[in-house]
Amino acid sequence: MLIEIGIYLGLGMLMLLAMALMILRIGTLLGDCPRSGRAARAGAVTIATGYAMVGLGGVILIGAAIPLLEMDFLGLLPALGLAAICLGLGFSHAVATLRAVVREALLADQPKREAQARTPEPESAAEQPA
């Protein structure tokens, strides 16, 4: 039974790590934008950390149910499938949250840009009539 739990925990942690790194990578890609870059990077780190902690708890809870199934290696497959589905749903929610953070940063920056576009620039001394 310990072998099955070890295999499950190893594969579950690998899935969790891969998805957390994908969240960070998406945040890095969104961070290239000059208007929302800081918010995207900060949001990605925060969201990936929360995703990792919640996902770790889910992987451990599902792993704790493996001995209850008493199916040896056959119990490993449903546990891995359930963990993959739960981690995937959490990943999609995390990415949607990251998109919302970037959208809020862009909307907060928009009034500033509109105000800057409306203010006339001062004329230079060379353009003023003498």
N, C-alpha and C positions, 0 to 999 in steps of 0.2 A: 504494500500500500504506500510506503514511503517513496518508492520509485515513481509511482504515478503522480503523487502530489508534487514531487520535485520536478518532474517533466512539465506538469501543468504550470507550476509557478514560474519556471524558466521561460516557457512560451508565452505565458500571460504577461510577464514583465517585459519581454521582448516586444510584444504588440503595443504595450503601454508606452514604452520608450520610443518606439517608432512614431507613434501618433503625437506624442508630446514634441518630438523633434520636428515633425511636420508643422505643428502650430507655430513653433519658433521660426521655422523657415518661411512660412507664409507671412509672419509678422516682419521678417527681414525684407521680403520682397515688397510688401506694402510700405515699409519704412523708407524706400527710395524716393517717395513722393515728397517734395519740399514742403507742401502744405500740411500733410498729415503724418509725416515721418515719425516725429517724436511720440505722438499718441499711439501709432501702430506698434512701435517697438516696445513701449512701456506696457501697452495692453497685451501684447503677445507674451511677454514674460509673466505678467500677472495671471493671464488666462491659462497658460501652459502649466504654471505651478499649481493652480487650483485643479486643473484637469488631472494632473499627475496624482495629487493626493486623493481625489475622489475615485479615480480609476484604481489606484492601489488598494483602497478599501474594498472596492467591488471585486477585484481579483482575489483578494484574501477571503472575502466572504464566500465567494463561489468555490474557492479551493477548500474551505472548511466543510462544504457539503459533499465533497467527493467520498469521504468515508461513509457517509450516510447512504449513498447509492449502492455500495457493496457490489460493484460490478467490475472491479479491477480495471483493466485497460479499456473496457467498453464504457465505463463511466467517465473516462478522460475526454472522449470526443464530445459528448453533450456539454460538459463543463467548459471546454475550450470554445465551442460554438456559442454558448451563452455569453462568455466573456467577450468574444469578438463582437457580438451584436451590441452588447452594452457599451463597450469602448467605442464602437463606431457611432452609436447614437450620441454619446458624449462628445465625440470629436466634431460631429456636424453641429452640435449646439455651441461648442467652443468657437468654431470658425464663424458661425453666425453672430456670436457675441463680439468677436474681433471686427467683423465687418460693421457692426453697429457702433463700435468705438471709433472706427475710422470715419464713418458717416457723421457722427456727432462732431468730430474734430473739424471736418470740412465745413459743416454748417455753422459752427462757431466762428470759423475764419472768414466766412463769406461776407458778413456785414462790415468787417474791417476793410476788406478789399473793395467793397462798393463805396465806402466812405472815402477811401484813398482815391478812387477813380473820379469822384465828384469834386474833390477839392482842386482848384486850379493851382498850377505850379507857378511860383513867382517868376516874373520875367527877369532875365539877366540884364546886367547893366549895359551890355552891348546892344540889346534890342530896344532900349528906351530912347526916345528922341531927346536930343540935347537942347 
